[in-house]
C-alpha cells in the first residue's frame, strides 16, 4: 500500500464509510443499522441519492443479504440468517470435521464452567444486581463471553454437521 492510500487511523466516527463507493456505503449502513430503515434513511447515512440507495438495497434483497419489508415506504434490514449461513459455510470450508468437533468440545467445556460458576443454565438467568458493585463489570464481560460461546458452539456444530455430510461416502 502506498503512503497516499494508507489511512492514518479509522475514519471519522460521523463518516465511517468515507472513501468507499456507494454500493459499499449502502451495504455498511444496513449492516450497522439496529432497526429497519427506509431507502431515504439509508441514503442519508450512506451519503448518496435515495434512488441509488434503493437500487443497491434491491440488489442486496435479491441476494438475501437484506430483508425488504413492504409498505409505504418500504423498510430494509440486515438479514442475520444470511450472515449466520455464511459463517457456518466458512467454518465448514476452512476446518476439518475433527477441528470443528474439538472446537465444539472446548466451547462446551467453557459453557459448562460458566453454568457451574453462576449455578444457572444461561447468561440470561443471571441477576447482575446480586453481585458486589466492584465485580459487576467483570460479570457483564463473563456473561457476554458465555453468550458468545453458546452462539459460537451452535455455529461450529452446524459447520461440523455440514462438513461431515459433505465428506460422507456416496452410495451410488
Secondary structure as UniProt FT lines:
FT   TURN            3..5
FT   HELIX           13..15
FT   TURN            16..19
FT   HELIX           22..32
FT   STRAND          37..38
FT   HELIX           39..46
FT   HELIX           50..63
FT   STRAND          66..69
FT   STRAND          75..78
FT   HELIX           80..94
FT   HELIX           97..118
FT   HELIX           123..125
FT   HELIX           128..130
FT   TURN            133..135
FT   HELIX           136..167
//
